[in-house]
Amino acid sequence: MTPLRVGVVGCGMIARKYVNGSAAFDTYDVVACADLDRAAAEAFGREHGLDVLALEDLVAAPGLDAVLNLTPPAVHAEIVRAALTAGKHVYTEKPLATSLADGAELVAEARRRGLRLGCAPDTFLGSAYEAGRAAILRGDIGEPLGATARLLVGGPDSWHPNADMFYAAGGGPMLDLAPYYLAAVASLLGPYEAATGFATTITPERTLAVGPRAGKRFPVVVPTHVAALLRLRSGSVLSLTVSFEAGQYDSMLLVHGSEGTLQLPDANAFEGAVRIRTGGGEWAELPYHSRGPRETRGIGLDEMVQSLRAGTPHRASGELGLHVLEVAMGVLRSAEEGRTVEITPLLDSARSPDPREQVSTSAGGS
């Protein structure tokens, strides 16, 4: 089938990974780009052989089928809304939006228009997590009891030229880092129903370390170290810690069962070892088949296009993105109010398939 023609909005650091990775997929072609910084768009367009358009022209372009939104979180809702209004499918970086009202509106609008809305992260579609999901469904660790996850980093101010956006409203590790594991655990154990959280800001002011604005100091207005305890509808419990305060990169996920434990690799990446331990035995590696170049950012967009053609729900969906946003916001609300927050679906949950029950299409071709 003819690949979907995709325009990228936002020509920052993550855009390079998406566009380079797109060569592995035959379901879509990235053909155009736009950025509010015209010089950045021009440079990115030259580097990747893309047409460079003004933002409003790209969103409205009749020759494009879909928009890949890689803009800062604060404008996600605005860009996604404009693209849906223009009749285009959309795949957006996380978070889906920076408010629950905007997120719910976007999902409802995509449904109303019969358009596909996808949302990162898509790393849980990788072969390592598919192998872990299959092991859980086979009963390799018995009845799932819960999971323990952490993703601790030093913060993007050490490597990102515009890192201040990660410390502004809509940023912080709960909206930037936690979605990797919130989405991954939902795909393994099902959706969430309650959240309890504690949050703190250790470093109230940061300094940009790289780029043309290096040396600029800025205030931190969001929690930068968060610990959460989440109850899933299945009865399982997830313990999750995310941080911008750690002196090293530390990522881990353990899924605990009545008969064993499953260890999965960094959910902020693809591939890595999958290990299992049952009873009192030693850890053993669980083999799986890698998809090679297809283990990359963009696999969610590929899966969305394949599902569109097959007429089936896609897994890295706007509905999942909204659920993850509900949970992340619930944790922060719990930390602020000092109570457990129930996760009540904002939209008809009957139309949002349980991620465990969906079969991945990302291993196939177009």
C-alpha angles and dihedrals in degrees: 000000000000110000117245112256109236132195120203119220111197120037099204132123099295092050091071091058092050096047095044090047093049090076088075093062130070095190095080142018124210103222108159142029140195137185135172084239099070092192091055091050092049092051092046092047092052092047094052103027095247132149110252115222137172111261096251091046093052093049091050098038109130091208094063124083101188143017123224104206114206099156126127113288094251091069100036094103093047094051096042092048092051093049093049090048088054089055097253131137112240136209113186137188117245137309100049088216138334095247132047092229092057093044093052091046092053094050091047092048093051090050092048092052095042091240130139118247117188130182134196146268098080098164091104087068090064121110095254093059092041088056091050092048091051091050091053092047090050089055094243091150096031121234111359111244100178144286143262119214139169137176112183124175138161094246134266095265088088095059112012119082092212099035093139088084089065090059096046129086108302091029135083129101093287092065098028105039107017095065090071091064098030090058094041095051091045088055090051104037107014137250129331130248108180139023136199120182146174121200138181141172110225098176111039095186131040138189127219108240101189141034133038091310095052112147095032112134121212138177123254112229101174133064111271101192119044134175119192139184113201130189116210125210088245089062093253120130128220123204109199133178123184128176148174089194104073123112092221141031109264123171128167144154127190122180111203122210137178090256105028151341131263120208117202129190130251108309089208089069142034129258124002130139123313112204135184135195124188130187111337094327132121126268112275126192116245108219121224138168116254119217090219113211090013090070092091146096107293096048087110092056089047091051091047092054093046091050090048090056093045093046092235131124116270121228105221086058138158088247091057090044089053092048091050089049090050090053096045092048089046091056092050091046090050091052091050097045100035097233143095113272121213114225104229115183111244092208136037102296090198087074092051109079119221104257090225091062097053123093116225116244093184095097094063134074130251 
